[in-house]
Each structure stands twice: as structure tokens, then as C-alpha cells.
Amino acid sequence: MALSLGVIGGAIDIIYIFMVLRCERVLCA
């Protein structure tokens, strides 16, 4: 269970970072 939660947390972190970078690109553009 801890392992699955860690994988989900890692995926959320990656998605969050991707969205932040995308928003920054849109604002900069």
C-alpha cells in the first residue's frame, strides 16, 4: 500500500510540475 501511494504521489508531482511549466510557457508567450 505504501508503495502504491508513493507511485501515485510521484505521478501527481510530475503532473503538477508539467502543468506549472506549461502555465509559465503560456504566460511568457
N, C-alpha and C positions, 0 to 999 in steps of 0.2 A: 504493500500500500504506500509506504514511504517513497519507494522508487517511482511508482506511477505519479505520485503527487509532484515529485521532483521533475519528472519529464514534462508534466503539464505546466509547471511553473516556468521551466526553461523555455517552453514554446511561447508562453504568454510574454516573457521578457523579450524574446526575439521579435514577436509581432509588434510589441509596444515600441521597440527601438526602430523597427521598419516604418511604422506609422509616423513617428516623430521625425525621422529623416525625410520622409515623403512630404510632411507638412512644411518642413524647413525649405525643401526644394521649391514647393509651390509658392511659399511666401517670398523666397528670394527671386523667383522667376516673375 
